[in-house]
Amino acid sequence: MLLLRQERGWSQEELAARAKLHRNYIGSIERSERNVGVDNMEKIAEALEVPLSDMVLEDAG
C-alpha cells in the first residue's frame, strides 16, 4: 500500500480521503501497528485504482 500511495505522489491524508478512512488509520496500517480488514482493504484498493490482489501481493513481497 505504501509503495502504491507513494507512486501516485499522495499523502496519507489524500489516500484516506479517497478511501473514506481516517488519516491516522492509514498511517497505523503503513507502520504495521494495525491489521487491516478485508472491507477496508477493498476501500483502499478502490481508491488506489488497483485490484485487491495487487495490494495483497505488494504486502507479501
N, C-alpha and C positions, 0 to 999 in steps of 0.2 A: 504494500500500500504506500509506504513512504517513497519508494522509487517512482511509482506511478504518479504520485502527487507532485514530486519534485520535477519530473519530466515535463509536467504541464506548467510549471512555474507558479503553482498555487501555494498559498499559505495554508496552515491548518484551519484557519478561520474560513478561508474560501471553500475548502473541501467540506467543512462542517456545514456551512450554509447551503451548499449544493445538495448535500446528503440529508439535510434537515436533522442534523445531530448537533450536540453541543461541542464547542471547540475543545474543552477540557477532555471530553471523551475521546476525541480523535488523538489528542496528544498522549493520553494514557495508553491507547492501543499501540501507537508507534513506539512508545518506551517499554512495551511489553509488561506494563503494570496491570493490564486487564485483558481478559479474554473477550473476544467479540462473538456475539451470537450470529447465527445464520441470517436472521432478519436484518440486522444492521450491516452485515457484510454485503447483503444484496443492495441495500441503500447506497453504500459506499461504491460498490461496483457500478451501479447505475449512474452515480454522479461522475465517476471517472470514465464512463462510457466504455467499459471493458466487460467481457464475460466474467462471471463469478469465478470460473475455473482459472482464469489468468491470475486473479488475486491469490487463490489458494496455491498455485504453482510458484508465484513470487515468494510467498511466505515460506514455502518448503525449501526453496533454493538458497 
